Amino acid sequence: MTNKSAVVEKTFDSLGDYSLQFNRWLLISIGAWPASTSTSRRERIISFILIALCYGFILFTVIPCIFHFILEDESIYMKLKVFGPLSHWFIGGINYTNLLLRSNEIRDCIHHVQTDWKIVTRPEDSQVMMKYARIGRFIAAFCATFMQGGVLTYCVVTAFATQTIEIANETRIIRMLPCAAYKNLIPVDSSPMNEIVLATQFISGFIVNSSAVAIISIGAVFTAHAYGQLTVLMRWINEFVNRSEDQKKSVEFNEIGEIVEHHLRILSLIAGIENVLTQFCFMELLKSKLDISMLGYYILTEWAEHDIRNLTTYFMIMASMSFNIFTVCYIGDILTEQSKKFGDVVYMTKWYYLPNKDIFDLILIITRSNSAIKITAGKITHMSINTFGDVSHAFTYLCPCKVFNPYGNDRYSR
């Protein structure tokens, strides 16, 4: 093992913990880290309290916004302005629920990854696994920074904007809310209620973003690990097939049963990744279509005003969400391609020099590798780069809206 790997192993309890460290921090912060037999009662109570608080913040943001959207007498444009943030918070709450419901599947995948680190014996295999563990950690950290940044920037920019209102001959200056609230339900036009609602929306925004970031980042870590395991397995097969008779007793993989068993372990992990991601991918596709369409509409209708602050914020959110859906689609794509590559590598070896029994076992591996391995959105759509291209086309569909915009400069009027 390399010196870097030795340092990492000394710093963390295990290399399995090293690969999952960022995911653990993020999931613990929202009470979604899966409980295990070693979880103490105190940790379970804290997790339950965090979950209750998270749901409280989300509902405190979403319910008043739904009432505002339905009951306020506003123009269609203003309702569309409200619908964008509302859809983001609402689907984010669904993603948070899905994250909690999938805790058993996530725990199984975590245990699978940690077990793989415990059973590895060869330094060269550990180096390959460490390489992809670093890639998974990098993606997890980048997702947390980039994806949180876009929406939180929108919240900050919106909070800095103020609105002057008159109530009973009294002029008040209040801060705009990222997610509109129904004034007859919550008096957001008075202080300190305006500041309290603003603070809760910041917290709920962090929660709904963290739920998406957590699922994507943990999916990326699991995918990177599975990719590394397939790479290790390809090396094992090459060593097994290409060994000479003199080397047969010295090579560690004299029995192909070990290779077949490890291949089945990898397929089991990939099936677990599919179970964790499939519902989230479906909701993320829906949210991306809605949010990118809404953002595109906001940009087109406000372009003539040259409001650099709003336009910059819209572009940042769009970039963040595009990266979000691209990451999920790329995860599905590389898993499918690496699985196909594994079958091709087995087929291209000199398998015809092997005994008949070993040839039959390799044929079974080739046949199993040729079966389509896909990460899907709700068992409907294959998550791939082509799917990302379909989502990114949502913005181009809005180009005619600029020409046929019926509101003109009066879109803010009721």
N, C-alpha and C positions, 0 to 999 in steps of 0.2 A: 504494500500500500504506500502511496506517496506520503511525503512529509506533511502536506496540507491535509490529507485525510486523517493522519495521526493527530494533528492539532485539533481538527474538528471532533474526533472521537474523544479526545481528552476534555474538550470544552462541554460537550453535550452528553447526556446519559447514554445515548446510542445514536448511530448514524440514521436510524429510522426517525428518531426525534428531530434530527437535524433537517431532514428533508421536509418535515411537516411543521416546523416551528412557527413560521408566519401564519399558517392556517390555524394553528392552535390559538395564537394570540387573538386573531380576528374572531374566531368562533366563540372563544371564552367571553369576549367583550359584549356579545349579544346573547349570551346564555345558550348557545347552540352547539357547544362542543359535546360530542356523544359521551354519555355516561358508560362506565364499564364496571366490572366487579371490584376494581381497585378504587373507584370513586368514593370518597368519604361522604358521610351524611351532611356535613357542613357544606361541601361543594355542591351537593344536590340541592340544598336549600337556597344557596346563593344563585344557582342557575335558574331555579323556579322563580325567584324574585326578579331576576333580570328579564326573564321571558314575560312576566306580567307587566313590568315597566315598559318593555319594548312595545307590547301590544297596546298599552295605554297611550303611549306617545303617538303611535301610528293612527289609532282610532280618533284621538283628539285632533289630528290633522285632517283625516279623510272625511269623517262624518260632517263637520261644518262646511267643508268644501262641496260635498255632494248636495247639501241643502242650498248652498249659494248657487250652484250650477242649475238646480231645478227651479228654485223659487224666485231668484232675483230677475227682475224685468230688465234685461240687457240686450244689446244688439247681438247678432250672430257672431260677429267678430270677437266681441268681448267674451262670449261663451266659449269660443274656440281657444281664447287665451287662457281661460280657466281650465279647459279640458286637458290641455297638455300636461301641466303639473299634476292634476288629479289622476290621470291615467298612470303617471310614473309612480306616485305614492301608492295607488291602489294595487297595481300589479306588483310593486315592491313588497307590499304586505302579503300578497299571495305567495311570492317567492320565499318570504321569511317562514310562512307556514309550511311550505313544501320542504324547506331546509330542516325544520324540526321533525316533520313526518318521516324524512329519509335518514334519521339519525342512526338507525340500525344498519342500513346499507353502508353508510359512511364509516361506521365503526368497523364493519367487516373489512372494508377496503383498507382502513388504517392498520388493522391487525395483519392483513395480508402483506402490506408493505414492510411492516416491522419484522415479520417472520422472514421475509426474503433477505433482509439485512442480517438476520441472525444465522441463517443457514449457508450464507456465502462463505466459501473456504479459500478460493484462489485470489491472490492479490490483483491479478489482471482483471478479474471479474469485478472486484471491488472498485477498481479505478473506473471502469465503464459505468457502474451504478452511481458512483460519486459524480461523474460528469453530468449525467442526466438529472441527478438530484439538485445540482447547482442550477441547471437550466430551469427546473421546476420552481425552485426558490426565487429565481430572478423574475420569472413570469408572475408569480404570486405577489412579490413586492411591487412590481411595475403596475399590475392591475390595481392594487390597493391605492397607489399614489395617483395614477392617471385617471382612473374611473371615479374615485371620490372627488378629485379636483374639479372635474367639469361641473357636476351638479352643485357642489358646495360653493363654487365660484358664482353660479347663478343665484344661490341663496344670499351670498354676501352682497352682490351687486344690487339685487332687489331690495335688500334691507337698507342700503344707503340711499335709495330713492325715497322721497317724502311726498306726502299729499296734504294739501291744505283744505280743511273742511270747516263749515260753519254750522254750529248747533246752538240754537237759542241765543242768538247774538254773541256767541262766543266762537272765536277762531281757534282752531286746533291744528297742529301739525303732527301727523302720524306717519309712521314708517310703513312702506308697502310690505305685504306679506308674500313670500314665495308661493304659497298655496292659499287662495282666497278663502275667507271664512264668512259664514252667514251672520250678519250683524244682529239680527233679531234673536239669534241663539247665543252668540258670544259678542259682547260689546267691544269689538276690536278698535273702535274709534275713540277710545278713552285710555288714559294712562292710569295704572301700569298694565292693564290687561293687554294692550297692544304689544308691549315688550315681552310679556309672559308668553303670549301666543307665538311671537316671533322666535323666542328661545326654544320652545317646544318643537317648532317646525324645523329648526336647525338639528335638534337631536333626532327627530323622526326621520329627517333626510339622511342623516348618518346611518341610521338603522337600516332603512330600505336599501341604501347603496351597499352597506356592508353585507347584506344577505346575498345580493347579486355577486359582489366581489368574492365572498367566501365560497360560493358554489363554483364559480369560474376558476378561482385559484386552486381550490382543492382538486377540481377536475384536471387542471393543468399539471399538478404535481403527480397525480395518479397516472395520467397519460405519459408523462415523461418517464416515470418508473417503468411502466409497461413497455415503452419503446426501448428503454435500456435493457430490460429482460429479454426482449426479442433479439436485440443485438448480441447479448451474451449467448443466447441459445444458438444463433447462427454460427458463432465461433465454435461452440461445442460440436455441432454437426460436422463442420469442416474438419475438425480434429479427429472425430470418430471415423469419418469416411476416408480421409487421406492418410491415416496411419499405416505404417508398414507392418509386416508380420513381426519384425524384430522389436517394434515399438509397442506391440499390442499389450504386453503385460505392464508397461510403464505408463501408458496413457490412462487418465483418470476416468474416461468414459468408455469402458469396454462393453458395457451393457446399454443398449439403446433404450431400455425401459426407463432409465433415469431421465433421458432426454424427453421421452413421451410424457412422463409424469410432470416434468417442469413445463412443458408446452401446455398441458391441461391446466396447470396453475395459472399461467399467463392468461389463457382464455377465460378462466374463472374471474380473474381481476378485471378483464375488459368487460365482461358481462355485468360485473358490479358497477363499473363506471357508467355503463349505459343505464342501469337502473337509477343511479344517482342523478344523472343529467337529463334524462328524457323529458320529464315534465317541465323542468326548468327551461330547457331549450325551446319547448313549445311556447311557454309564456314569454320568453325573451324574444323570440321571433315576432310574436304579436306586439309586444311593447316597442320593439325597434321599428316596426312598420308604422305604428301609431305616432311615436315620438319623433321619428325622423320626418314623417309627413307634416306633423304640426310645426316642427322647427323650420322646415322648408317654407311652409306657408307664412310663418312669422317673418322670416328673412325677406321673402318676396314682397310682402305687404308693407314692411317698414324700411325697405331699401331706400326709398326716395327721401326719407327723413334724415338719413346719414347719421343715425344715432350710433356712434362708434361703440359706446359701452354695451348697449343691448345686442348689437350685431356680433361683437366679439364674444359675448357670453353665449349667444346661440351657436356660433361656430364651435366654441369649446365643448359645449354639451353634445353637439352632433359628432364631433371627433371622438369624444369619450364613448358615446354609445356605439359608434361604428367600430371602434376598437373592441368594445365589449362583445358584439356579435361576431366580429372577425375571429377573436380568440376561440370562441366556442366552435365555430365552423372549422377553424384550422385544426383544433384538437381532433375532431371527427375525421378530418381528411388524412392527417398523418397516421392515425391508428389504422385506418383502412389500407393505406399505401404500404405501411411497414408490415402488416399482416400478409399482404400479397407478395411483398418482397421476400418475406421469410419462405413462403412456398416456392418461389422461383429459385432461391438459393439452394434449397434442398434438392430441387429437380436438376439443377446445373452441376451438382457434385458428381463424383465418379461412383455413383451408387451401384452401377452394374458390376463392379468388382466385389461387392459384398456377398456374403452367403444369402441364400434364398430367404431365410427367416428375417434377416435384417432388412432385406429389400421390401418384404411385405410390410414391415413396420414403418419404413420410410414412406411407402405409398399411402399408408393411413394418415401420416402427418401431412403429406402433400394434399390429399383429398380434404382434410379438415381445414388446411390453410386456404384452400380455394373457396371455401364457404365465405360469403360476404360478411365481414365484421364491420358494423356501422354504429355510429352514435346518431340517434334519431331524435327528432322533435315530436314527442307524443306518439312514437311508433308510426309516424306518418311520413315525415320528410327527413331525408338523409342530410346530416349536418356536414357540409363540404364547402369548398371555395365557391362552387357554382351557386350554392344557396346564399352565400354572402353577396354574390353579384346580384341576385334577385332582390335582396333587401336593399342594397345600395341604389337600385333603380327607382326607389320610392321618391327620391328627391326630384328626379327628372320628370316624373309625372306631374309635378306641380308647376312646371313652367307656364302652361296656359293660364294658371290662376292669376298671374301678373297681368295678363292681357284682359281677362274677363272679370277682374276684381270689381264687384258691384258697389263697394262701399266708398271707394275713393278716399278723399280727405275727411269724410264724415263717418268713418267707421267707428269712431269712439262715441258717437251719439247714440242715444237709445232709440 
